[in-house]
Amino acid sequence: MPENRRAPARQRKIEDIDPKKDIRVRIACTVLEKDEDSILVDDGTGTTEIFIDKEDLIDIEDEETIRIIGRVLPTPDSFEIQGEIVQKMKDTDMDLYDEVLKIA
């Protein structure tokens, strides 16, 4: 892989993220709460904290459905995610989205 390219963001459920193998991930999730520099999200399989830029936090609301693309950073106990892109999924049919992921 050329040095100037990012690793692909793999679609993952929170429970399936492996910090030893996953470099970048995509997670469709619901925002549980917002902090000064992070959000706590739930995708139905688990919860995780995602650190994002303050500019991106301004537009995020509790209980909002979003997709996060971010870098997985191993920690001694588990992992954390440094969010790179936040996509709002307000108008997305989540049942259809889940069906597409199953066949993709």
NORSULCOR-V93973 format. One record per residue. PSI is psi in whole degrees, 0 to 359 (* if undefined). OMEGA is omega in radians with two decimals (none if undefined). Layout:
BEGIN
<<PSI:OMEGA> <PSI:OMEGA>>
END
This chain:
BEGIN
<<130:3.10> <149:-3.07> <333:-3.08> <5:3.13> <144:3.06> <155:3.01> <148:3.11> <149:3.09> <110:-3.11> <137:3.06> <127:-3.13> <153:2.88> <151:-3.09> <318:-3.11> <341:-3.09> <358:-3.12> <127:3.11> <106:-3.07> <345:3.10> <337:-3.08> <324:-3.07> <129:3.11> <308:3.10> <144:-3.11> <160:2.98> <130:-3.13> <124:2.98> <126:-2.97> <173:3.08> <136:3.13> <123:3.09> <316:3.10> <159:-3.07> <138:3.11> <190:-3.12> <324:-3.09> <15:-3.10> <168:3.02> <148:3.03> <126:-3.08> <159:3.12> <133:3.10> <12:-3.13> <342:3.09> <348:-3.12> <179:3.10> <155:3.05> <157:3.09> <134:3.13> <124:3.14> <128:-3.12> <163:3.12> <147:-3.12> <328:3.13> <323:3.13> <332:-3.13> <331:-3.06> <319:-3.05> <358:-3.07> <134:3.13> <152:3.03> <145:3.13> <8:3.11> <143:3.07> <128:-3.11> <167:2.94> <132:3.13> <134:2.94> <125:-3.07> <170:-3.12> <132:3.12> <125:3.14> <115:3.13> <144:3.01> <169:-3.14> <325:-3.09> <334:-3.02> <246:3.11> <166:2.94> <165:-3.11> <130:3.03> <106:-3.09> <136:3.11> <321:-3.10> <135:3.06> <123:3.11> <126:3.09> <140:-3.11> <31:-3.08> <318:-3.07> <11:-3.11> <133:3.01> <101:-3.03> <329:3.07> <315:3.10> <319:3.10> <313:3.13> <321:3.10> <318:3.11> <318:3.14> <327:3.14> <328:-3.09> <349:-3.11> <*:none>>
END
